[in-house]
Amino acid sequence: MTTAPTFRLEASPAARTVLRVENLGKIYGGLVALRDVDLSVRAGTIHGLLGENGAGKSTLVGIMSGQRKPTSGTIYLDEKPLAHVDVQAMEKAGVFLVTQEPMIIDHLSAAENLMLGIWPKRRFGFVNWRKLRQDAERMLKGTGIAADARAGALDAVARRKINILRAMFSGGKVIILDEPTAALTVDDRAQLFDFMRRLKSEGVTFIFISHFNDEILEICDAVSVLRDGRYAGGSEDVGSLTSEDLSELVLGRGLVLFEREKRQFSAGAPAVILKDIRSGTLDVPSLAIRAGEIVGVTGLPGGGGKELARALFGLQRASSGTITFVDGEARTLPAHPAEAFADGIAYLSDDRRKDGSISQMSIAENISLSAEVALARGAFMNAEQERALSQRYFQSLGIKAPNSEVAVDTLSGGNQQKVCLGRVLATKPKLLMLDEPTRGIDVGVKQDVLRIVDELSRTGVSVIIISTDTDELVRAVDRVLIFHNGRIREELAGEAISRSRLRNLG
Ligand SMILES: Nc1ncnc2c1ncn2[C@@H]1O[C@H](COP(=O)(O)OP(=O)(O)OP(=O)(O)O)[C@@H](O)[C@H]1O
């Protein structure tokens, strides 16, 4: 094992420290989530926060923003120790946490949602609503979101953008972004980064949580790394670091990137044939996937990739369409997920909260649950088989928890995602559809997930991976379909699956 580089965070004498924590500790029940963490953030910088799933990042920013109470330690704002820290006090001081779960009021327009942060702050009777609305409309320009669009009708990405914009619009001085780029397209990400740079030049400070080394290297000035709840190192000069340095800091060891050995599928007989799939704007006349093939699906939001998966899984009504497995006859698309499971079709949603894990249940119950649903067509598992199955996925996915009996809602975000993944893999499907399977997963486990899917494909399962992660598509799939306006606009295979091609999907 190599020793991780030991960068220390040296406070630059030139720059003022805006936010600092000292000896910060957090214990949940018996679990030590943070231990003696010292960290300072300079004003007007973008400060990256990195660490494996469960390292303590969300806990730390939860404390900094007043959402969680520390067990010990002190928070300093502009070098003044804070006696009382709660969300209201921190927002008043200009510290905002933007989480991945958008806090959006569906029946209001996009512009009105931006103004929500301002309303409670107006102490005097007179508010220039017209000016406020004009400002909100101006801010939405170029984001692809119409100012008068009803928020409830916006897709997940647009809702996340509104969430970020609102913190900015509310006059945030220190804006903490917890994995803001998950599932954003390359263009969206570039737009967000431009926006952050602009605000940085106006003096706004950002704390930016990400599992993507390339993002940290691109946008951050400084970085801090947590490992097992401790401060593991950092740098005030991100420009001097490489992606390998960051991985070593995060993992405490070097990282071996997974690379699928690309296989040639054009000659083989199809294992799954889709015909005349129509649902809303989605229109796929014909698509064949071979046994063991991994097909990547990408495109701009609303392009059709997600819609295809949802129609095939019975989550979205299709006006026409059939699916034929090699050993069966053509059937109409399932009308319901239970029907899809029974047909051997599994789907991992990109929305963990909506149709992902059942949070009060244990990890083991969650993993065996959908396997049981799938097995309902055949034999039931006995308790011993159930335990063996969930234990296998618990271990192979490296789920970080004391044991598999722990309730899912006490896990970190990335570990919850792994449980969801374990659930769909355990159903042993014929067609496996994964929507953003490595979103929120740390750089080490991401390699494991790609490896597990690769191994599964070698047992003959046909796989569709819907992804906005260019790197994942380049390294892990055999063929890429680029969707646009509901149709497959382009198909890439072999060497044609390049980063440069996938970075420009517009
Ligand atoms: N409410 C809670 N009750 C019990 N344990 C918790 C709770 N919230 C977090 N934990 C535990 O604290 C540890 C740190 O979790 P945290 O969510 O801060 O990690 P993280 O670095 O943000 O991870 P990820 O990258 O997966 O989001 C984990 O072991 C997690 O299981």
PDBQT file of the ligand as one rigid body, heavy atoms in Angstrom, charges set to zero:
ROOT
HETATM    1  N1  LIG A 601     -28.890  10.373  11.137  1.00  0.00    +0.000 N 
HETATM    2  C1  LIG A 601     -27.885   9.505  11.237  1.00  0.00    +0.000 A 
HETATM    3  N2  LIG A 601     -27.909   8.504  12.137  1.00  0.00    +0.000 NA
HETATM    4  C2  LIG A 601     -26.892   7.627  12.254  1.00  0.00    +0.000 A 
HETATM    5  N3  LIG A 601     -25.768   7.657  11.496  1.00  0.00    +0.000 NA
HETATM    6  C3  LIG A 601     -25.685   8.638  10.574  1.00  0.00    +0.000 A 
HETATM    7  C4  LIG A 601     -26.733   9.606  10.387  1.00  0.00    +0.000 A 
HETATM    8  N4  LIG A 601     -26.365  10.443   9.381  1.00  0.00    +0.000 NA
HETATM    9  C5  LIG A 601     -25.141  10.024   8.967  1.00  0.00    +0.000 A 
HETATM   10  N5  LIG A 601     -24.742   8.939   9.686  1.00  0.00    +0.000 N 
HETATM   11  C6  LIG A 601     -23.465   8.215   9.535  1.00  0.00    +0.000 C 
HETATM   12  O1  LIG A 601     -22.402   9.143   9.630  1.00  0.00    +0.000 OA
HETATM   13  C7  LIG A 601     -21.354   8.804   8.716  1.00  0.00    +0.000 C 
HETATM   14  C8  LIG A 601     -21.042  10.001   7.831  1.00  0.00    +0.000 C 
HETATM   15  O2  LIG A 601     -22.145  10.217   6.948  1.00  0.00    +0.000 OA
HETATM   16  P1  LIG A 601     -22.198  11.432   5.922  1.00  0.00    +0.000 P 
HETATM   17  O3  LIG A 601     -23.566  11.421   5.324  1.00  0.00    +0.000 OA
HETATM   18  O4  LIG A 601     -21.747  12.663   6.592  1.00  0.00    +0.000 OA
HETATM   19  O5  LIG A 601     -21.112  10.964   4.844  1.00  0.00    +0.000 OA
HETATM   20  P2  LIG A 601     -20.743  11.611   3.417  1.00  0.00    +0.000 P 
HETATM   21  O6  LIG A 601     -19.264  11.805   3.402  1.00  0.00    +0.000 OA
HETATM   22  O7  LIG A 601     -21.586  12.791   3.142  1.00  0.00    +0.000 OA
HETATM   23  O8  LIG A 601     -21.092  10.408   2.431  1.00  0.00    +0.000 OA
HETATM   24  P3  LIG A 601     -21.683  10.358   0.898  1.00  0.00    +0.000 P 
HETATM   25  O9  LIG A 601     -20.555  10.656  -0.021  1.00  0.00    +0.000 OA
HETATM   26  O10 LIG A 601     -22.102   8.923   0.769  1.00  0.00    +0.000 OA
HETATM   27  O11 LIG A 601     -22.832  11.314   0.813  1.00  0.00    +0.000 OA
HETATM   28  C9  LIG A 601     -21.830   7.581   7.950  1.00  0.00    +0.000 C 
HETATM   29  O12 LIG A 601     -21.244   6.432   8.550  1.00  0.00    +0.000 OA
HETATM   30  C10 LIG A 601     -23.319   7.573   8.148  1.00  0.00    +0.000 C 
HETATM   31  O13 LIG A 601     -23.835   6.251   8.119  1.00  0.00    +0.000 OA
ENDROOT
TORSDOF 0
